[in-house]
Each structure stands twice: as C-alpha cells, then as structure tokens.
Amino acid sequence: ATFLLVAVLVQVNGDSMVPSLADNQIALVLRQSEIERFDIVVIKDSKKPSKRVIKRIIGLPGDELSYKEDQLFINNQPVSEPFLAEIKEALAKDSLLTENIEKIKIPENSYFVLGDNRKISLDSRLTGAVHEDMIIGEAKFTLWPPRKIR
C-alpha cells in the first residue's frame, strides 16, 4: 500500500512519445517528484479523468515559449532538445517536427507539455497548458519490455 502512495506503474498507450517511449512499454511513475523542464510526466486526461497520458514538460509556470523553424525558445532564449535528434533525422528534408508556435505565456501552476513524436501527438498545442493538479508524477524508469529498460 505504501508503494502505491509513492509510485505507480503506467502502460504507454500509443506512439506520441516515440522514440523516447514506445507503445505498450511500462513506466514506473514517482508521485512525489519535483517537476523540471524536459521531464516525462503522466497526466490525467482532462476529458476522461480515468485515462492517463504521457508527455514531456516543455514550458514551466511563468515561461514565455515559442517555436520557430523547429527551434524552441524559452523567455526569448534558444533551448536545445537533444531527445528529439533521432526523430528529426528521420524527417524528410525541409520538414518541421514542431510547427511554428507564436509566443505563449504559461499560466502560474501550469505546464506546457508536448509528445516527442510531434507530428501525431495530442498535447498542449491543442488542449492548452496542464494545471499542476492534473500531473500524477514523473515517469522515471521503464520496466517493460526488458530490452528497453532504462
């Protein structure tokens, strides 16, 4: 019972986090983790609270965020996203992974989340920022399948 208060196992459903996480992988999610930029988190779906969604934290409360030609800018400073290198290499030449996003101010107590597979991910670009109360925890480790443990 104590384990369930601190951590929970969540199965990845879909390909929105490829290449970082694949469909059907199982992740250990820590409930009491401090959320930082680029953490992978599990969120309650706003339309179906029993459903869980896995995304990456991009914008923190109070940040001003934008994308221009696949470059992330936070508070007008370019920021690297090395976890996207593999998927960007697979893109057709002159194709963007992340469409341009005009400046967005992230509200207090909220986070801007994106899937790593931006072409198919349903995330904050369409649903808006995620309030901190909707975040279950940080996906710290993958436990299944064994060849993908990290």
N, C-alpha and C positions, 0 to 999 in steps of 0.2 A: 504494500500500500504506500509506503514511503517513497518507493521508486516512482510511482505514478504522480506524486506531488512535485518531483524534481525533473522527471524526464518522461517522454512518451515516444513510442515508435510510430512512424508515419510512412505509408507507402506512397511513392511518387506515382501520380496518375497523369500520363500524357508526356509530351515531348517539349514543353515550353522552357525547360531548363537544360536541354541538350546544348553543349556537350558536358556540362558540369554534373548533371544528374539525368539518368535515363528512366524511361517508363518502367514501373514495377520495382525499382530499387527501394530498399527500406532504409530510412534515415532515423538516427537517434536524435531527438529534439530536446534540448535543455530548456526548461521553462523559465528558470531564473537567470538568464544570461543578459548581460548588458548589450544592447543593440548598437552596432557600429556600421559605418558605411561598408558596403560590399558583403556583409553577412548574408547568408542564405537563411531565410526565415519561413516558418509555417504560419499561415494566416487563416482565420475563419473567413469563409466566403460571405460577403455582405448580403447576398440574396438567399443563400442556403447555409445558415449558421452551423449545421452539422457537417458540411463539406469543408475540407482542408485544401489550401492552395499553397504551393511552394514557389517563392520568388526571391529575388536579390534586392537588398536595400541599396538604393542609389542616392536618394535625397533624404537628408536629416531635417528635423524640425528647424524652421527658420532659413534654410538654404534657398538660394535662388539658382535654379537649374535650367539648363538648355542644352540642346544638341544642334550642331551644325556640321553637315557633311561627315557624319559618323564620329564626331569629336564631342565628348562630354565636357561641359563647362559647369563648374560649381562656383558660385559667387564670382563670376567672370574670369575664373582661372581654369585652364585646360587640365583635365584629370584623365589619367591613363586607366584603361580597363583591360589588364593583361589576360583575364579569364576569358575574354572574347577572341583572342588571337586565332585559335583553331577554327572557330566557326567563320570568322572573317576571311580566312584563307580559302575556305570552301565556296565563298560567294563568287558569282560571276563578276568579271571586271566591270568597273563603273557602277556597281550595285551597292546600295547602302544597307547595312544591317539595321540601323536605327534611323528612321526618318527624322527630318528636322523637327525640333520641338522648340517653340518660342519660349521665352523666359517664363518660368513658373515659380512662384513663391510657395514653399512648402509651409502649411499652417503649423502652429505650435501643436505639440503632442501627436504629430502625424509624420508619415514617412512616404516617400515616393518609391515604388517597387517596380521592377521590370523582370521579365523572364530573360534568360540568356539567349534563347532562341527567339529573338525579337520579331522575326517575320510571322510567327504563329502565336505569340504569347498574348493572352488577355490580361492586361496589367493596368497600372496607374495611368497610362496614356488614355485609356477608355473609362476606367472606373474611378479615377481620382485618387488622391492620397489616401493612405490607410491609417486610421486612428490607432494609436498605440494599444488600445483595449482589444483590438482585433488580432494582435500578434500573440500567438501561442508560445513561440520560442524560437531559438536558433537551431537549425539543422547542423549539428557538429560533426557527425560521423555517419558514413553509410555502412550498413551491416550486411546487406544482401544485394546482389549475389556476391559470394565470397571473392570472386576475381576482381570486383570493383570496390572492395573495402578500402576506405581512406580515412 
